[in-house]
Amino acid sequence: GENVEQHPSTLSVQEGDSAVIKCTYSDSASNYFPWYKQELGKRPQLIIDIRSNVGEKKDQRIAVTLNKTAKHFSLHITETQPEDSAVYFCAASLTNAGGTSYGKLTFGQGTILTVHP
Amino acid sequence: KAGVTQTPRYLIKTRGQQVTLSCSPISGHRSVSWYQQTPGQGLQFLFEYFSETQRNKGNFPGRFSGRQFSNSRSEMNVSTLELGDSALYLCASSSPTGLAETQYFGPGTRLLVL
């Protein structure tokens, strides 16, 4: 089955710096890669996602890049703010040829991001 | 639209008991997935239901089961509870339309097994 490795496990940055979190996946058939942010005691919330037909996607201060050949994808957060402090999870999923997901996300182990004011 | 809701939010049980957790998806969503979150194992997929059928299953023992009703609400049941079942149980709903199904998570049910 799919396996997702996420690094680093903890990341500490100063406010205004950039943060990069990297994930690798094992199943070359995976074609959907979401990123979730989970604040302490709260539910995981989708912050950005990318599909395998796209190499990069950006939403304001957040961007995700995908390298299908190397089977890795990365989350980039620019101009970090203290409210970005949270646990970030990457995930991988397979959609079938008909475009319908099997509803299974395989998650990385998470990265604890701390942004110091 | 109202988000995904889960009940109860907190639960304390003893070893050997069974427990049933409930998940109400976002209106119109037909797929419900369940995940177990623990500090050691992270987020692990339990199973997914779509139109009342289990469509996918993770690597959990048969003590973990689920079902989905015609209104897409889903329940999961854990029988013969073990200490290691203590975890946050999250459900997520998604719509079957589109290229991929974005999953929206509920707040979770925190289960403590004593």
Chai-1 contact restraints between the chains, C-beta under 6 A:
chainA,res_idxA,chainB,res_idxB,connection_type,confidence,min_distance_angstrom,max_distance_angstrom,comment,restraint_id
A,Y32,B,A100,contact,1.0,0.0,6.0,A-B,restraint_1
A,R43,B,F105,contact,1.0,0.0,6.0,A-B,restraint_2
A,R43,B,P107,contact,1.0,0.0,6.0,A-B,restraint_3
A,P44,B,F105,contact,1.0,0.0,6.0,A-B,restraint_4
A,T95,B,A100,contact,1.0,0.0,6.0,A-B,restraint_5
A,G99,B,L99,contact,1.0,0.0,6.0,A-B,restraint_6
A,T100,B,P96,contact,1.0,0.0,6.0,A-B,restraint_7
A,S101,B,A100,contact,1.0,0.0,6.0,A-B,restraint_8
A,S101,B,E101,contact,1.0,0.0,6.0,A-B,restraint_9
A,Y102,B,N56,contact,1.0,0.0,6.0,A-B,restraint_10
A,G103,B,S31,contact,1.0,0.0,6.0,A-B,restraint_11
A,G103,B,S33,contact,1.0,0.0,6.0,A-B,restraint_12
A,G103,B,E48,contact,1.0,0.0,6.0,A-B,restraint_13
A,G103,B,N56,contact,1.0,0.0,6.0,A-B,restraint_14
A,K104,B,F45,contact,1.0,0.0,6.0,A-B,restraint_15
A,K104,B,E48,contact,1.0,0.0,6.0,A-B,restraint_16
A,K104,B,N56,contact,1.0,0.0,6.0,A-B,restraint_17
A,F107,B,G42,contact,1.0,0.0,6.0,A-B,restraint_18
A,F107,B,L43,contact,1.0,0.0,6.0,A-B,restraint_19
A,Q109,B,G42,contact,1.0,0.0,6.0,A-B,restraint_20
A,G110,B,G42,contact,1.0,0.0,6.0,A-B,restraint_21
